[in-house]
Amino acid sequence: MRTRRPLARAFLLVVVLLLASCSAPGRRAGGPITLRFQSLAWQQESVAANKALVREWNASHPDVRVAYVQGSWDSVHDQLLTSFEGGEAPDVIHDASDDLADFAYGGYLADLTDLLPARLRADIPQASWETATFGRGVYGVPFLQEPRVLIANATWLRSAKVRIPTAGHPWSWAEFRQVAKRLSGPGRYGVAWPLKEPVSATLNLSLSAGGRLFHREADGRVTVRFTSGDAVVPSTVHAQVAVDRSAPASTLGSGGSDTLPGFFGGRYAMVPLGFSYRQQIVQQAPEGFRWEVLPAPAGASGLTQGVSPQTLSVSADCPHKKEAAAFIDFLLRPKNMVRLALGDWMLPTGTQALKDPALHTTENGWATGTALAARLSPAPAQSVRGYPEWKDKVATPAFQEYYSGAIGLAELRRRLVKDGNQVLARYQR
């Protein structure tokens, strides 16, 4: 009997150690929890703000450590899908709301409904929460948003004596077309459209004209319908390129940054861009170059436009969801949300953060952007299952061909509706 007791004790010790090592992933024996936070911040100021907040959290929470992991917007969807399927997903996930639907419905993200504090739930408007709500669950916290605006050459606008639009009195789409024609001349264009990714720009701006494109039917299915409101924005762009010659065809395949040299060089008077591009303009504009931020044109629905806010989510496999939610709450305290917004040159979703004086200055167009915040709505494709495939296989090539003049409006409508509904139907069986 004596010879068996040491063996039994040794066996029990091994079992206890194994259980201890397996029972609390992310925690060293006797040490703190470690959460991995994957951030997609890329601008220098934004990366610095995120890393500073992680350091501040770690300094005040010795039992819950956060490890900063750098991700990339260019590959985040595929990278996350691979990490989810491989069981290696980060605990706290930075993404955009229009990328969440398939992950949420696929069971990869935690439902945050009962994990978030009342303060945070009340601070962010319901319209923003809708961008990250799928079914009955909330799968992300929307915290930064970016309206599309017109970045304009202030000198040209004054010399052409055109009416300067404001959030209270914006241009209509028809007036915008006429202004672009007036600003055009030999060797220069009134506007340059960078539409390398044409779908989100077109759909989000089309909300101002009453276009939604995606419609939920009585049986719950989502179908594509191309109405007169959906035609306003693409028809305007097409006319500026092919009819008025007030916009060059050469920028249609370009990204926003690609148009800046031509803008600074006097080739384009205006460029429709996301609000955050102001940082690049501040950094790159030649000395003495005068520019200003104008609201995007308005249609039947006024200045309404769609946005897909940046979000923070928690992985469904995270073993410490309450701690992860507490870290998100820390990041999004009003003062911290302002720091993140200033670092990314975007608007915070939080109502308290939006009141910060730093976001209401006329310098660099902050006040113009903040004036648009109340008119930002969920992007039309937010909750549409199969949207990534629809966008890549149907909508992107269709819009590209229409804007280039290869097809007409009738063919654009046919492809978006007929071909698009065939794609969406596979996700709704």
C-alpha positions in Angstrom: 0.0 0.0 0.0 2.8 2.4 0.8 4.3 2.1 -2.7 1.0 3.1 -4.3 0.4 6.3 -2.4 3.2 8.3 -3.9 2.2 7.2 -7.3 -1.4 8.1 -6.6 -0.4 11.5 -5.3 1.8 12.1 -8.4 -1.0 11.1 -10.7 -3.5 13.5 -8.9 -0.9 16.3 -9.1 -0.5 15.8 -12.9 -4.3 15.8 -13.3 -4.7 19.0 -11.3 -1.9 20.8 -13.3 -3.5 19.7 -16.6 -6.9 20.9 -15.5 -5.4 24.2 -14.4 -3.6 24.7 -17.6 -6.8 24.0 -19.7 -9.5 25.7 -17.6 -8.4 29.3 -18.1 -7.2 30.1 -21.6 -5.4 33.5 -21.7 -4.3 33.3 -18.1 -0.9 32.2 -16.8 -1.0 30.1 -13.6 -1.3 32.7 -10.9 -1.0 35.5 -13.4 -3.3 38.0 -15.2 -5.7 37.4 -18.0 -4.4 38.3 -21.3 -6.7 39.6 -24.0 -5.6 40.1 -27.6 -6.9 43.3 -29.2 -6.5 43.4 -33.0 -6.6 47.0 -34.2 -6.9 48.2 -37.8 -5.6 51.7 -37.0 -3.1 52.7 -39.7 -2.6 56.4 -39.6 0.3 57.4 -37.3 -1.9 59.5 -35.0 -4.5 56.7 -34.8 -2.0 54.0 -34.0 -0.4 56.2 -31.3 -3.8 56.9 -29.7 -4.8 53.2 -29.7 -1.4 52.1 -28.2 -1.5 54.8 -25.6 -5.0 53.7 -24.5 -3.8 50.1 -24.2 -0.9 51.2 -22.0 -3.3 53.2 -19.8 -5.6 50.2 -19.4 -2.8 47.9 -18.6 -1.4 50.3 -16.0 -4.7 50.4 -14.1 -5.8 46.8 -14.7 -3.0 44.5 -13.6 -5.2 41.4 -13.6 -6.5 41.9 -17.1 -3.7 42.6 -19.6 -4.3 43.6 -23.2 -1.9 42.7 -25.9 -2.0 45.1 -29.0 -2.1 43.2 -32.3 -1.7 45.2 -35.6 -4.2 44.2 -38.3 -4.8 45.5 -41.8 -8.0 46.8 -43.5 -6.7 45.3 -46.8 -7.0 41.7 -45.6 -9.2 41.8 -42.5 -12.2 39.8 -43.8 -10.2 36.8 -45.0 -7.8 37.0 -42.1 -10.6 36.9 -39.5 -12.4 34.1 -41.3 -9.2 32.0 -41.2 -8.6 32.8 -37.6 -12.2 32.0 -36.6 -12.1 28.7 -38.3 -8.7 27.9 -36.9 -9.7 28.8 -33.3 -7.1 31.6 -33.2 -9.3 34.7 -33.4 -8.3 37.8 -31.4 -10.4 38.4 -28.3 -11.3 42.0 -29.2 -11.8 42.7 -32.9 -11.7 46.0 -34.7 -13.6 45.9 -38.0 -16.4 47.7 -39.9 -20.1 47.1 -39.5 -20.6 46.1 -43.1 -18.2 43.3 -42.6 -20.0 41.8 -39.6 -23.1 40.2 -41.0 -21.7 36.8 -42.1 -19.5 36.6 -39.0 -22.5 37.3 -36.7 -24.9 34.9 -38.4 -22.1 32.3 -38.6 -21.7 32.3 -34.8 -18.2 33.7 -34.8 -19.0 36.8 -32.7 -20.4 37.2 -29.2 -23.7 38.8 -28.7 -22.9 41.9 -26.6 -26.5 42.7 -25.6 -26.0 41.7 -21.9 -22.3 42.5 -21.7 -22.2 46.3 -22.4 -22.8 48.8 -19.6 -25.9 51.0 -19.7 -23.8 54.1 -20.0 -22.3 53.0 -23.3 -25.7 51.7 -24.7 -27.3 55.1 -23.9 -24.5 57.2 -25.3 -24.5 55.8 -28.8 -27.7 56.6 -30.9 -30.0 53.8 -31.9 -29.3 54.4 -35.6 -25.7 53.6 -35.0 -26.5 50.4 -33.0 -28.6 49.3 -36.0 -25.5 49.0 -38.1 -24.2 46.2 -35.8 -27.5 44.5 -34.9 -28.2 41.2 -36.7 -31.4 39.3 -35.8 -31.9 40.0 -32.1 -28.3 40.4 -31.1 -25.7 43.2 -31.1 -22.4 42.0 -32.4 -20.3 45.1 -32.4 -20.0 48.5 -30.8 -20.0 51.2 -33.5 -17.6 54.0 -32.4 -16.2 55.9 -35.4 -18.0 57.0 -38.6 -17.1 58.8 -41.7 -19.4 60.9 -43.9 -18.5 61.6 -47.5 -17.8 65.2 -48.2 -16.6 67.4 -51.1 -13.0 68.6 -50.7 -12.8 71.8 -52.8 -10.3 74.2 -54.1 -11.4 77.4 -52.2 -9.7 79.8 -54.6 -11.5 78.3 -57.6 -14.9 78.4 -55.9 -14.5 82.1 -55.0 -13.2 83.1 -58.5 -16.1 81.2 -60.2 -18.5 83.0 -57.9 -20.6 79.9 -57.3 -22.8 79.6 -54.2 -20.9 78.0 -51.4 -23.1 75.2 -49.9 -23.5 74.6 -46.2 -25.1 71.9 -44.1 -28.1 74.2 -43.7 -28.3 74.9 -47.5 -26.5 72.3 -49.5 -26.3 71.9 -53.2 -28.9 69.6 -54.9 -27.5 66.9 -57.1 -28.7 69.0 -60.1 -27.0 72.1 -58.8 -23.8 70.2 -58.1 -23.8 69.0 -61.7 -24.1 72.6 -62.9 -21.4 73.9 -60.5 -19.0 71.2 -61.8 -19.6 72.4 -65.4 -19.0 76.0 -64.4 -15.7 75.1 -62.6 -14.4 73.2 -65.7 -12.2 74.7 -68.3 -9.3 74.0 -70.6 -7.0 71.5 -68.9 -9.1 71.3 -65.7 -12.2 69.5 -64.5 -14.9 70.6 -62.0 -14.8 67.3 -60.1 -12.9 64.0 -60.0 -14.6 60.8 -58.9 -12.2 58.2 -57.4 -14.4 55.1 -57.8 -12.0 52.2 -57.5 -14.6 50.9 -55.0 -17.8 52.2 -56.6 -20.4 50.3 -54.7 -20.4 51.7 -51.2 -19.9 55.2 -52.4 -22.8 55.0 -54.8 -25.2 53.2 -52.4 -24.4 55.4 -49.4 -24.8 58.7 -51.3 -28.0 57.4 -52.9 -29.8 57.5 -49.6 -29.9 61.3 -50.0 -32.1 60.9 -53.1 -34.3 58.2 -51.5 -32.5 55.2 -53.0 -32.1 52.1 -50.9 -31.6 49.4 -53.5 -32.1 46.6 -50.8 -35.6 46.0 -49.6 -36.9 43.6 -47.0 -40.0 41.8 -48.2 -43.0 40.6 -46.1 -41.6 37.1 -45.8 -38.3 38.5 -44.5 -36.3 38.0 -47.6 -34.1 40.8 -48.9 -34.4 41.7 -52.6 -32.8 44.3 -54.9 -35.1 46.9 -56.5 -33.6 49.8 -58.6 -35.9 52.8 -58.2 -35.7 56.4 -59.5 -34.0 57.4 -56.3 -31.3 54.8 -56.9 -30.6 56.2 -60.3 -29.9 59.8 -59.2 -26.3 59.4 -58.1 -25.0 57.0 -60.8 -26.8 59.1 -63.5 -25.1 62.3 -62.2 -21.6 60.7 -62.2 -22.2 59.2 -65.7 -23.4 62.5 -67.1 -20.4 64.4 -65.6 -18.0 61.9 -67.3 -19.7 61.2 -70.6 -21.9 64.2 -71.3 -20.7 67.3 -69.5 -17.0 66.3 -69.6 -16.8 68.0 -66.2 -15.2 64.8 -64.7 -12.4 62.8 -66.1 -12.8 59.1 -66.9 -9.2 58.5 -65.9 -10.0 58.7 -62.1 -12.9 56.2 -62.1 -10.5 53.3 -61.3 -8.5 55.3 -58.8 -8.5 55.4 -55.0 -9.0 58.6 -53.1 -5.3 59.2 -52.4 -4.6 58.9 -56.2 -6.5 62.0 -56.9 -4.7 64.3 -54.5 -1.7 65.2 -56.7 -4.1 66.3 -59.4 -6.2 68.2 -56.9 -3.2 70.0 -55.6 -1.9 70.6 -59.1 -5.0 72.4 -60.3 -6.4 69.6 -62.4 -9.6 69.1 -60.4 -11.7 71.7 -58.5 -13.5 69.2 -56.2 -13.0 65.6 -55.1 -15.7 63.6 -53.2 -13.8 61.8 -50.4 -14.3 60.3 -47.0 -14.0 62.8 -44.1 -10.7 61.2 -42.9 -8.8 62.2 -46.1 -8.4 65.7 -44.6 -5.4 64.4 -42.7 -3.6 63.5 -46.0 -4.5 66.9 -47.4 -3.1 68.7 -44.4 0.1 66.7 -44.6 0.5 66.9 -48.4 -1.0 70.1 -49.7 1.6 72.6 -51.0 2.2 75.8 -49.0 -0.5 78.4 -49.7 -3.0 75.9 -51.1 -6.5 76.9 -49.9 -9.0 74.1 -49.6 -12.3 73.6 -47.7 -14.8 71.0 -46.8 -18.3 71.1 -48.3 -21.3 68.8 -47.5 -22.1 66.2 -50.1 -25.1 67.1 -52.4 -28.6 66.6 -51.1 -31.6 65.0 -52.7 -35.2 64.2 -51.8 -34.0 62.9 -48.4 -31.8 65.9 -47.7 -28.3 65.3 -46.5 -29.0 61.7 -45.4 -26.2 59.3 -46.3 -25.2 55.8 -45.4 -22.2 54.9 -43.3 -20.6 51.7 -42.1 -19.1 52.7 -38.8 -15.9 51.1 -37.4 -16.8 48.6 -34.7 -15.3 46.7 -31.8 -16.5 43.1 -31.3 -15.7 40.2 -29.1 -14.9 36.7 -30.4 -17.5 34.0 -29.6 -14.6 31.8 -28.5 -13.1 34.4 -26.1 -13.1 32.8 -22.6 -13.2 36.2 -20.8 -16.1 38.1 -22.5 -16.9 40.3 -19.5 -13.4 41.5 -19.3 -13.2 42.1 -23.1 -16.5 44.1 -22.9 -15.0 46.1 -20.0 -12.0 47.0 -22.1 -14.2 48.1 -25.0 -16.1 50.3 -22.5 -12.8 51.8 -21.4 -11.7 52.6 -24.9 -15.1 54.3 -25.6 -15.4 56.5 -22.6 -16.2 60.0 -24.1 -12.8 61.5 -23.7 -11.1 58.4 -25.1 -13.6 58.2 -28.0 -12.6 61.8 -28.8 -8.9 60.8 -28.8 -9.7 58.0 -31.2 -11.7 60.2 -33.5 -9.1 62.9 -33.6 -6.4 60.3 -34.3 -8.4 58.8 -37.2 -9.8 62.2 -38.4 -13.3 60.8 -38.2 -16.5 61.4 -36.2 -17.3 59.6 -33.0 -20.7 57.9 -32.7 -21.1 58.8 -29.0 -23.3 61.8 -28.3 -21.1 63.0 -25.4 -17.9 62.8 -27.5 -19.6 64.7 -30.4 -20.0 67.7 -28.0 -16.3 68.1 -27.5 -15.1 71.6 -28.7 -12.2 70.0 -30.6 -14.7 68.6 -33.1 -16.5 71.9 -33.7 -13.7 74.1 -35.0 -13.8 75.5 -38.5 -10.1 74.5 -38.9 -9.7 71.6 -41.3 -13.5 71.4 -41.8 -14.3 69.7 -38.4 -17.5 71.7 -37.9 -18.8 70.8 -41.3 -18.4 67.1 -40.7 -19.9 67.3 -37.2 -22.9 69.1 -38.6 -23.6 66.0 -40.8 -23.5 63.6 -37.9 -27.2 63.6 -37.2 -28.0 62.7 -40.8 -25.8 59.6 -41.0 -27.8 56.3 -41.4 -26.9 52.7 -41.6 -25.6 51.8 -45.0 -28.2 50.0 -47.1 -26.2 46.8 -47.2 -25.6 46.5 -43.5 -27.6 43.4 -42.7 -27.7 41.8 -46.1 -26.4 38.3 -46.1 -24.3 37.6 -49.2 -23.5 41.3 -49.7 -19.8 40.7 -50.2 -20.4 38.2 -53.0 -23.1 40.5 -54.6 -20.7 43.4 -54.4 -17.7 41.6 -55.8 -19.4 39.5 -58.5 -22.3 41.7 -59.6 -22.3 45.3 -58.5 -18.7 46.3 -58.8 -18.2 45.3 -62.4 -21.7 46.6 -63.3 -21.0 50.1 -61.8 -17.6 50.2 -63.3 -18.9 49.5 -66.8 -21.7 51.9 -66.4 -19.5 54.8 -65.3 -17.0 54.1 -68.1 -19.8 54.2 -70.7 -19.6 50.6 -71.6 -23.3 49.9 -70.7 -26.4 52.0 -70.2 -28.7 52.6 -67.3 -31.1 49.8 -68.3 -28.3 47.2 -68.4 -27.0 48.5 -65.0 -30.5 48.0 -63.6 -30.9 44.5 -65.1 -27.6 43.3 -63.7 -28.1 44.8 -60.2 -31.6 43.4 -59.9 -31.7 40.1 -61.9 -28.2 38.9 -61.3 -28.0 40.4 -57.9 -31.2 38.7 -56.6 -29.9 35.3 -57.9 -26.8 35.8 -55.7 -28.8 36.9 -52.6 -31.3 34.0 -53.0 -28.6 31.5 -52.2 -28.0 33.0 -48.8 -31.7 33.1 -47.9 -32.9 29.6 -48.5 
